[in-house]
Amino acid sequence: MSASKQKSNNPPVAKIRVSGVSVSIWENKGEKSTSYSATFERRYRDGEGNWHSSASHNADDLLALAKAADLAHTKILELQAVGE
């Protein structure tokens, strides 16, 4: 099963939103340890008002993306500390 299929079967352990950018944090349990990964997404509305998702970010998103990555890093460190 692909990693994206595995992630869709289990919800993220945390989700962070900054403006239109969101980060999902995924727990990856192995036999000997647990690790975490993050996926980033940008939500936007089209001309008709329908919501869409994109993994592509424009220049206006970069500061929000950087802040979301910083917050995701902090959250992963917290999750790792709890698991120790």
Backbone as a printed PyTorch tensor [residue, N CA C, xyz], in Angstrom:
tensor([[[  0.8510,  -1.1710,   0.0000],
         [  0.0000,   0.0000,   0.0000],
         [  0.8910,   1.2270,   0.0000]],

        [[  0.5340,   2.2480,  -0.7700],
         [  1.3560,   3.4460,  -0.8520],
         [  1.2260,   4.2690,   0.4200]],

        [[  2.2090,   5.1480,   0.6290],
         [  2.2010,   5.9830,   1.8420],
         [  0.9690,   6.8730,   1.8700]],

        [[  0.5530,   7.4070,   0.7150],
         [ -0.6300,   8.2750,   0.7140],
         [ -1.8890,   7.4900,   1.0490]],

        [[ -1.9690,   6.2240,   0.6330],
         [ -3.1160,   5.3840,   0.9760],
         [ -3.1230,   5.0880,   2.4780]],

        [[ -1.9410,   4.7930,   3.0410],
         [ -1.8530,   4.5280,   4.4740],
         [ -2.3040,   5.7420,   5.2610]],

        [[ -1.8740,   6.9150,   4.8550],
         [ -2.2250,   8.1280,   5.5690],
         [ -3.7100,   8.4150,   5.4870]],

        [[ -4.3530,   8.0480,   4.3950],
         [ -5.7780,   8.3180,   4.2750],
         [ -6.6010,   7.3860,   5.1640]],

        [[ -6.0490,   6.2300,   5.5680],
         [ -6.7640,   5.2980,   6.4300],
         [ -6.7370,   5.7210,   7.8860]],

        [[ -5.7330,   6.4470,   8.3060],
         [ -5.5990,   6.9030,   9.6830],
         [ -5.6010,   8.4240,   9.6990]],

        [[ -6.3070,   9.0120,  10.6400],
         [ -6.3040,  10.4780,  10.6900],
         [ -4.9600,  10.9940,  11.1820]],

        [[ -4.6410,  12.2350,  10.8640],
         [ -3.4020,  12.8110,  11.3810],
         [ -3.4900,  12.9460,  12.9010]],

        [[ -2.3420,  12.9070,  13.5680],
         [ -2.3210,  13.0670,  15.0310],
         [ -2.4450,  14.5330,  15.4110]],

        [[ -2.1870,  15.4310,  14.4660],
         [ -2.3540,  16.8670,  14.7000],
         [ -2.5310,  17.5670,  13.3580]],

        [[ -3.2100,  18.6920,  13.3940],
         [ -3.3800,  19.5090,  12.2030],
         [ -3.2090,  20.9630,  12.6170]],

        [[ -2.4290,  21.6960,  11.8440],
         [ -2.1300,  23.0950,  12.1310],
         [ -2.5230,  23.9210,  10.9130]],

        [[ -3.1740,  25.0610,  11.1670],
         [ -3.5580,  25.9540,  10.0660],
         [ -2.9900,  27.3450,  10.3130]],

        [[ -2.4050,  27.9100,   9.2890],
         [ -1.9500,  29.2930,   9.3030],
         [ -2.4180,  29.8980,   7.9890]],

        [[ -3.3450,  30.8470,   8.0890],
         [ -3.9840,  31.4300,   6.8980],
         [ -4.5560,  30.2960,   6.0530]],

        [[ -4.2260,  30.2390,   4.7720],
         [ -4.7550,  29.1900,   3.9100],
         [ -3.8990,  27.9390,   3.8490]],

        [[ -2.8180,  27.9040,   4.6270],
         [ -1.8970,  26.7650,   4.6170],
         [ -2.2010,  25.8670,   5.8070]],

        [[ -2.2470,  24.5640,   5.5710],
         [ -2.4320,  23.6350,   6.6820],
         [ -1.3600,  22.5560,   6.6180]],

        [[ -1.0220,  22.0510,   7.8010],
         [ -0.0460,  20.9820,   7.9390],
         [ -0.7140,  19.8430,   8.6890]],

        [[ -0.6330,  18.6460,   8.1450],
         [ -1.0990,  17.4480,   8.8400],
         [  0.1320,  16.6940,   9.3160]],

        [[  0.1040,  16.2960,  10.5870],
         [  1.2180,  15.5430,  11.1640],
         [  0.7660,  14.1000,  11.3240]],

        [[  1.5810,  13.2020,  10.7890],
         [  1.2520,  11.7810,  10.7500],
         [  2.2010,  11.0010,  11.6510]],

        [[  1.6470,  10.0410,  12.3590],
         [  2.4440,   9.1530,  13.2050],
         [  2.7550,   7.8910,  12.4160]],

        [[  4.0240,   7.5070,  12.4270],
         [  4.4880,   6.3170,  11.7180],
         [  5.0970,   5.3720,  12.7400]],

        [[  4.3200,   4.3740,  13.1760],
         [  4.7960,   3.4410,  14.1900],
         [  5.5540,   2.3050,  13.5310]],

        [[  6.8000,   2.1390,  13.9630],
         [  7.6320,   1.0400,  13.4990],
         [  7.7520,   0.0000,  14.5950]],

        [[  8.4640,  -1.0480,  14.2990],
         [  8.6640,  -2.1150,  15.2910],
         [  9.4520,  -1.6230,  16.5000]],

        [[ 10.4270,  -0.7450,  16.2680],
         [ 11.3060,  -0.3050,  17.3530],
         [ 11.0880,   1.1370,  17.7840]],

        [[ 10.4850,   1.9360,  16.9290],
         [ 10.3190,   3.3480,  17.2810],
         [  9.1500,   3.9620,  16.5120]],

        [[  8.7890,   5.1440,  16.9240],
         [  7.7460,   5.9150,  16.2630],
         [  8.3710,   7.1670,  15.6770]],

        [[  8.0170,   7.4750,  14.4500],
         [  8.4940,   8.7020,  13.8210],
         [  7.2800,   9.5050,  13.3540]],

        [[  7.5210,  10.7300,  12.9470],
         [  6.4410,  11.6140,  12.5160],
         [  6.8230,  12.2490,  11.1880]],

        [[  5.8230,  12.4960,  10.3750],
         [  6.0310,  13.1940,   9.1140],
         [  4.9380,  14.2470,   8.9670]],

        [[  5.1570,  15.1610,   8.0380],
         [  4.2050,  16.2540,   7.8470],
         [  3.9070,  16.4180,   6.3600]],

        [[  2.6500,  16.7060,   6.0700],
         [  2.2520,  17.0500,   4.7100],
         [  1.6280,  18.4370,   4.7410]],

        [[  1.8820,  19.2130,   3.7010],
         [  1.4180,  20.5890,   3.6150],
         [  0.3880,  20.7250,   2.5020]],

        [[ -0.5670,  21.6150,   2.7240],
         [ -1.6490,  21.7930,   1.7580],
         [ -2.0970,  23.2510,   1.8040]],

        [[ -2.4750,  23.7540,   0.6510],
         [ -3.0460,  25.0960,   0.5590],
         [ -4.4940,  24.9640,   0.0940]],

        [[ -5.4000,  25.6000,   0.8160],
         [ -6.8170,  25.5830,   0.4450],
         [ -7.1570,  26.9150,  -0.2220]],

        [[ -7.9570,  26.8460,  -1.2700],
         [ -8.3630,  28.0640,  -1.9660],
         [ -9.7270,  27.8560,  -2.6090]],

        [[-10.3830,  28.9510,  -2.9030],
         [-11.6740,  28.9150,  -3.6040],
         [-11.4720,  29.3150,  -5.0570]],

        [[-12.2080,  28.6280,  -5.9320],
         [-12.1640,  29.0020,  -7.3400],
         [-13.1530,  30.1490,  -7.5880]],

        [[-13.2820,  30.5580,  -8.8200],
         [-14.1610,  31.6670,  -9.1850],
         [-15.6260,  31.4290,  -8.8680]],

        [[-16.0130,  30.1640,  -8.7390],
         [-17.4030,  29.8220,  -8.4310],
         [-17.6220,  29.5970,  -6.9390]],

        [[-16.5820,  29.7670,  -6.1290],
         [-16.7180,  29.6090,  -4.6860],
         [-16.4900,  28.1940,  -4.1730]],

        [[-16.0560,  27.2780,  -5.0430],
         [-15.7800,  25.8960,  -4.6250],
         [-14.3770,  25.7920,  -4.0300]],

        [[-14.2570,  25.0140,  -2.9520],
         [-12.9670,  24.8230,  -2.2980],
         [-12.1330,  23.7710,  -3.0200]],

        [[-10.8160,  24.0100,  -3.0780],
         [ -9.8620,  23.0860,  -3.6760],
         [ -8.6120,  23.0210,  -2.7950]],

        [[ -7.8140,  21.9780,  -2.9940],
         [ -6.5470,  21.8110,  -2.2830],
         [ -5.4090,  21.7560,  -3.2800]],

        [[ -4.2510,  22.2440,  -2.8490],
         [ -3.0700,  22.2020,  -3.6930],
         [ -1.8370,  22.0050,  -2.8170]],

        [[ -0.8590,  21.2960,  -3.3450],
         [  0.4260,  21.1590,  -2.6670],
         [  1.4010,  22.2160,  -3.1730]],

        [[  0.9490,  23.0430,  -4.1020],
         [  1.7700,  24.1100,  -4.6560],
         [  1.4860,  25.4030,  -3.8950]],

        [[  2.5290,  26.1870,  -3.6640],
         [  2.3870,  27.4160,  -2.8980],
         [  2.9620,  28.5730,  -3.6890]],

        [[  2.2320,  29.6970,  -3.6930],
         [  2.7390,  30.8720,  -4.3920],
         [  3.5050,  31.7630,  -3.4200]],

        [[  4.0620,  32.8410,  -3.9240],
         [  4.9010,  33.7200,  -3.1090],
         [  4.1470,  34.2550,  -1.8890]],

        [[  2.8630,  34.5320,  -2.0280],
         [  2.0770,  35.0630,  -0.9090],
         [  1.8880,  34.0320,   0.1990]],

        [[  2.0510,  32.7530,  -0.1000],
         [  1.8630,  31.6830,   0.8940],
         [  3.1340,  31.3640,   1.6840]],

        [[  4.2690,  31.8220,   1.2270],
         [  5.5230,  31.3340,   1.7750],
         [  5.7360,  31.6760,   3.2500]],

        [[  5.3330,  32.8490,   3.6860],
         [  5.4940,  33.1950,   5.0940],
         [  4.5850,  32.3300,   5.9640]],

        [[  3.3320,  32.1160,   5.5200],
         [  2.4140,  31.2300,   6.2510],
         [  2.9430,  29.7990,   6.2480]],

        [[  3.5140,  29.3690,   5.1450],
         [  4.0970,  28.0290,   5.0500],
         [  5.2590,  27.8770,   6.0310]],

        [[  6.1180,  28.8840,   6.0940],
         [  7.2480,  28.8400,   7.0200],
         [  6.7650,  28.8030,   8.4680]],

        [[  5.7650,  29.5910,   8.8090],
         [  5.2290,  29.6030,  10.1690],
         [  4.5810,  28.2610,  10.4890]],

        [[  3.8180,  27.7110,   9.5450],
         [  3.1740,  26.4050,   9.7500],
         [  4.2310,  25.3190,   9.9410]],

        [[  5.3270,  25.3860,   9.1800],
         [  6.4110,  24.4030,   9.3290],
         [  7.0570,  24.5350,  10.6990]],

        [[  7.2530,  25.7530,  11.1690],
         [  7.8280,  25.9800,  12.4970],
         [  6.9220,  25.3970,  13.5770]],

        [[  5.6190,  25.6570,  13.4900],
         [  4.6730,  25.1330,  14.4740],
         [  4.5980,  23.6000,  14.4050]],

        [[  4.6810,  23.0450,  13.2000],
         [  4.6610,  21.5870,  13.0420],
         [  5.9000,  20.9750,  13.6800]],

        [[  7.0340,  21.6040,  13.5010],
         [  8.2780,  21.1140,  14.1100],
         [  8.1470,  21.0870,  15.6260]],

        [[  7.6190,  22.1650,  16.2060],
         [  7.4140,  22.2280,  17.6550],
         [  6.4700,  21.1290,  18.1170]],

        [[  5.3860,  20.9190,  17.3810],
         [  4.4100,  19.8890,  17.7570],
         [  5.0370,  18.5010,  17.6880]],

        [[  5.8310,  18.2330,  16.6750],
         [  6.4880,  16.9270,  16.5580],
         [  7.4530,  16.7200,  17.7150]],

        [[  8.1980,  17.7550,  18.1040],
         [  9.0870,  17.6310,  19.2640],
         [  8.2990,  17.3130,  20.5270]],

        [[  7.1350,  17.9410,  20.6920],
         [  6.2680,  17.6420,  21.8440],
         [  5.7900,  16.1970,  21.8150]],

        [[  5.3660,  15.7340,  20.6510],
         [  4.8930,  14.3480,  20.5310],
         [  6.0150,  13.3600,  20.8150]],

        [[  7.2140,  13.6590,  20.3620],
         [  8.3460,  12.7840,  20.6140],
         [  8.6890,  12.7520,  22.1060]],

        [[  8.5820,  13.8830,  22.7770],
         [  8.8910,  13.9500,  24.2110],
         [  7.8890,  13.1420,  25.0160]],

        [[  6.6290,  13.1580,  24.6260],
         [  5.5880,  12.3820,  25.3240],
         [  5.8340,  10.8960,  25.1260]],

        [[  6.3240,  10.5210,  23.9380],
         [  6.5320,   9.1030,  23.6300],
         [  7.7750,   8.5030,  24.2760]],

        [[  8.6350,   9.3220,  24.8180],
         [  9.8850,   8.7980,  25.4050],
         [  9.6530,   8.1920,  26.7580]]])
